[in-house]
């Protein structure tokens, strides 16, 4: 379980829920004295398959995370915001669930589809089968965004750092991320897409925005760009 980060000295401007990629966003918001509640509540792979249950016993629109530690943090965040359920949220939700494309792109998951050269063919990456497999892999996250949309919440989803560790296939990473981004947009989430500002001509994250001695995370400079974009969107 990752460490939460939360600040509430003045009324919170947003609720932050996500995997470890939410960490640099929280740190940057704290450094900018931007009041918020929340932080990382698990790792990226925790929020791909089914990870929550909706409350069918009441009409308050709440949910329960299946992992006890995540549920505890979630309830603490809502208590801090003085709301009893997600449906009562009065501030935007900033969320990174389901956007860990490097996990979806784990190399061994796609070995079945490689050609004799060891490459996942571009034709397959553009196929309906590939899109269906990505959606099935991230079905838990997509269900979460469906739930948030049904509640009428404003959701902003920062795309993760464009970093592909050795355990992941770069071609699958970019293709899967494209599908996931489209799926979130279709559910009303506002993508915070900084790729044009933080990547080089290969499409990968520039070193200036990478966490040192780390293969997947963005640094504080990257988090500051996300926070700046959130402010530009009225948060």
N, C-alpha and C positions, 0 to 999 in steps of 0.2 A: 504494500500500500504506500502510495506517495504521500508526501506531507502537504497538508492543506495550507493555503495562505489566504488570509481574510483580514480586511480592515473595515472598521465601522465607526470611526470617530465622527463622521458626518453621514447623512443619509446615503446609502449605497446607490451607485449609478447602474450597477448590473450584477447579476448572479453569474459566476464563472463555474462551469462544470466541465470536466474533461479528463483526459489521460495526462501523461507526463508532459505532452506538448503545451498544456495549459500553464505549466510552471513559469515559463519565461514571460508569459502575458501577465500573470499575477505579480511577478517581481517588478516588471516594468510599471504596472499600475501603482504599486506601492511606492516606487521611486518617484513617480510623478504626483504623489499624494492624491491619486484618483480613488475615491472611496468605492469599494466593491465588497462583495461577500463571495467566498468560495475558493476553488483551487482544484488541483488534480485529486481525483478520488479513485484512481486505479491505473493500470497499464493499458496500452492500446488494445491488446488482444482481449482484454476483459469486456470490451464494449463493441464486439463484432457480432457474435452469436447472441441468443436471447439472454438478457441480463437483468430484466425487471418484469414485474407483474403489475397490471393495473388493478386498482381498487374497484371491485364490482359490487361491494356491499353498500357503498354510499354514492352520492352524486357530486362529491367535491373534486373529482378529477385528480386524485392523488395516485401515486405509484409507489411500489416497494422494490428496492434493489435487492437482488438475490444474495449478494455478498454482504455479510453483516457489517463489515467495516465501512463499506461504501454507503450503506443505509444509515449508519450512525452519523457520518459526516453530512449526508444530505439533510437529515432531520435537524442537525445543528445549524446548518446554513439557513433553513427555512425558519427556525426559531429566531435566529439573529435578525432576519428580515421581518419578523412578526407576522408570518403567514402560516396557515395550517396545511396548505397543499400547494402543489405547483400551479393549480388553476388560479390561485389567489395572487400569483406573482405580479407585482406592479412595476417591475423594472425589466429591461430586456435580459434575455438569457444568452450568454456567450458560451458556446459549446464546441468541443473538439471530438465528441464521440464519433466513431466510425471512420475517421479520416487518417488512420494509421496505415497508409497504403503500403508501407514497407512490410508490414505484417501480412497483408493480403498477398504481397508479391514474394513471399518466402519461396525460394527456388524449388525445393523438393515438392511443393504443392503442384508444380506445373510441369514436372518431368514427363508426364504421360503425353503431353502435347508438343514436345520438342521435335524438331526435324533432325535428320542425321548429322547436322552440323552443331547440334546442341542449342539451337535457337528456337524460341517460341515464335512461330511465323506471324508476320504482321496481319495476314489474312485472318488468322484465328483470333488475334487480338481485336479485330474489328467485327467479329462475328456475334450473332445473337447468343450463341452458346457461351462465349466468354462473358458477355454482359450478364447473362443469367447466373453464371457461377459467382461472379463478383457480388451480385445482389444477394444471392443465397448466403455467401460468406458473411456479409454485413447486415443480415436480416434483422438482428437485434437493434443495431443502431438506426436502421431505417424505420423500424417500428417506433423507436423513441421519437424521431422527428415527426412521424405521423401523429403520435400522441400530442406532441407540443403544438402542432398545427391545429389539431382538433380543439385544443384549449384556447386558440387564438393568441398564443404567445408570439412576441417578436423574438426571433432567433437569429443570431449572427454566428457564423461558423468559419473561424480562421483556418485556411489551408495550412497544413503542416510545413515545416522546413523541407525543401526539395533535396533530401539527402537519402541515398540508397546504400545501406550497409551491405557488406559482402554476402550476407545470408539471403539477400533479396535480388530479384531479377529486375534490372532497370527498365526494360521494355514493358514488363508486366506492371511495374510501379506506375509508370506514366499513364498507361492505358487504363488501369484500374482506378487511378485517381480521377481521370476524366469522367468515368462512369459514376463514381461516387459523388463527384461535384454536381453532375447533372441530376442525380437522384435527390440530393439535398435541395437544390434549387427548385425542383418540381414540387417539393414539400413546403415551399415558402421560406426556406432558410436563406439569409443573405450571406453570400460567400465573401469572406475577407481575403482577397487574392492578391498577394504581394509578389507574385512570381516575376513580374516585369521589373521589379525594383531590387530583387535580392539574388537573381540567378545570373550565371554566365551564359556564353553561347551554346553550351551543352545542355542547358536547362537545369543544371544542378546549382545548389546553393553556394554562393561565394563565401570564402573563408571568413570574411569580415562579419558574417551573420551566423556563423557556426559556433556551437559550444566546443571549446578546446578539449582534446582528449576524449571525444565522444563521437559516435558515428551517426546519430540520428537527430539530436536536438538542436534547436536554435539558441542563440545567446541573448543577452540582455538587449543588444542593439536590435535584434530581430523582434523581440518583445515590444520594444519602444515603437517600432514601425506599426505593429499591430494595434497598440494602444492609440497611436496617433490617428490611425484609420477609424478606430472606434469613436474617437472624439469628433472626427470629421463627419461621422454619421449620426451625430447628435447625442451620443452617450455621455 
